[in-house]
Structures are given as structure tokens and as C-alpha cells.
């Protein structure tokens, strides 16, 4: 192992500074998962929604926030209670061919997402510093693959946590645009919903990029990594610490998911206030949104938007590749941890490097990254259905989690999210077939 277990911190802090430090220390897997959800693919989808429908789809954030919280709480609970990741638990309780099929879908979706994200990062770099988009993408992809292999878990987790600050660029953008706040608030709380094919496709894309399956695997795995790093035991073996651990998970997860959806709202507001208001209703990438902002909102908004694409990509790509590696390693019973050296977990790191480089090299093929950005969100929406179903069944399974199984409000929210995503994807597919 690369790092020694950290000493347990006191549950109560004696001064405001210590209380703040303890609060920040409690943020981790949930915060990073929420922030990673706002990747360049997500930025593109939210920009499209704002450009095409103005303030009309802001209401989605009010729906997805509690549903994200419920599903991510289920994933985090599985990891912390059992001391094993989501795929490892699925392997224990469900047929292995089913688990392998679900993991294969996840890896495919993540690779497409990595392709879209790295392409967007390369294009954003080109906007800011010039040069070739593809070569920027190649350098970024190689660097991210190397970082994930070389850095131990504690250091990588700290970097990802700091990268969450990049999301605040989209709040700052709002100071450079004119938002019609009365119209925006009205559209959010009293929406005029039209369920035609085009609108439903965008709604499913937004839901798909918001409730993303790779986040389930990542947060569960990070709870396990944090548990090991701090020298703790699974809650099934140490139930006396369950109340405090689950409270920390709840605070961390709620914070991360609320931040994630606030950023989504900020991006849609910026696009609605500038692009939609200026008659630009067709935006296919986050970079196009940044370019379109320049004449409408000025250089500051343009630069902030572009930097946001790059830094959110630096956060999201390791999460995408890492979640795929955890899922594959756990489903086949391999050693898998970011705290293991390369020689101790060759298969695990092979998936990380393979997914990152495959996504990078696909940027050099005729595959259109513009379409990949939007359709990666649609793929995530479709893949979410079987994964969410298994996740909620597992989280509420007494044989798996004992008396610490998911219940109460989180249980209701997780099932509501699963049924809503299933209905939205099913309705979209049926409507598309009839069109």
C-alpha cells in the first residue's frame, strides 16, 4: 500500500476554525461525484437546453436534485456498510453474466463520455492558446492517464477535491450576463411543459447527464477507499460507528448533489440569457457555447466558460476512467484500488489507461465529437435504467446490508428516480420509433 492509515479525527471541534476544518474534512466522495457530474458533456447538454428552450427547462433541476441525492446515498451506503464497491456487491448477489453485461454497458458509455470530454477540452485549449485541437487532446489524455497511475489515492483525491472549485466559474459568469430573474424563477417553479419528441429528447439527455451511472460506481468505491485509508472497518463489522458515518455520508452527498444541480442551473441561465435571447438556439458543444458568449457577454464570460470546460474535464475524466476500472476489477474479482501500485493491480490500471487513451484516440477518428457530446448523455440515460434498478434492489437488500439497508426518504427517492428515468427513456424510445 502507498499510504498509511490516517488518524481518526475528533467528532467535535472546539473552535469555529476547527469546526470549519471538520466540515471540509467531511466532504469527499459525494462532493467529487457531484462536481464530476458537470463534465464538458454535461456543460454542452445544459447549454443546449438553455439555448434552445431559454428558461423553460430550469424546472428539471428541482426534480433531479432530490432524486440524485437518493440514488447516490444508496451507492455510498453500499460501499461504506459492506466495505466493497458496487460491482463487487452485485457479483455476490446477482448472476455474474448479468453483472458483466451491466459493467460492459458502463465501460462503453464511459469511453464515449471520455471521448466527448477530452475533445471538448482540446477545443477549449485551442480557443484560449491556439494550436491544434487534436494535439491538445492527446497531451491532456496522456497526462491524465499518467496521473491516475502514478499518484496514490490520498493525493489524487485531494487534487480532485480542489478541482471542484472550478465549477464556481459558472456562477461568476452570471455576473457578466443579464438574467431575467422573474422569468427564470417563474419557469422553474411554474413551468409550461410540452412533451413533444424534441423536448423529451433534451429532457432525457439532461436527466441522463445528471443521474449518471458512473457516479454510482465511483462514490461507492471512494467510500471504500476512504474507509481503508482511515483504518476503519465496514459498518457491518462495526455497527457502533454507523450513525456518525451515515450522517457524514448524508452531509457529503447532499452537498455534492446540490452543488452539481446549482451549476447546471447556472449554465442554463447563462445560455438562456445570452444565446437564446440573441436568437442562437442551436448549440452542439460546450465550446460553441463559449464562442457564442464572447460577442454577447464579453471576453470575461468567454474565458471563464472555456476555463470551466478544461478544469471540469480534468476532474471528470479520472472519475469516468476510475469508475470503469473499479467496476471491471470488482466484477472479475481482481485487485483494484488507487492506493495499490501498478504491479499490484495491473488489470485495474490497464482499464484506467485503456479507457482514457481509447477516448483520446477516438478523437483522431472520423467520429464526430459534436454528436458524441450530446449522445453520450443519451447513452448514459439509457444505461442508467438497468444499473439503477440493480443498485436500489441491492441497497435495500437485508442479506447484503443487514439492518443498515437503505430505508426511509432515501429509499423512496431512489425508487422514484429509477422509475422516472425508466419512464422517460421508455417514452423517448417509443416516441422515436413512431416518428
Order of alpha helices (4+ residues) and beta strands (2+ residues): alpha-alpha-alpha-alpha-alpha-alpha-alpha-alpha-alpha-alpha-alpha-alpha-alpha-alpha-alpha-alpha-alpha-alpha-alpha
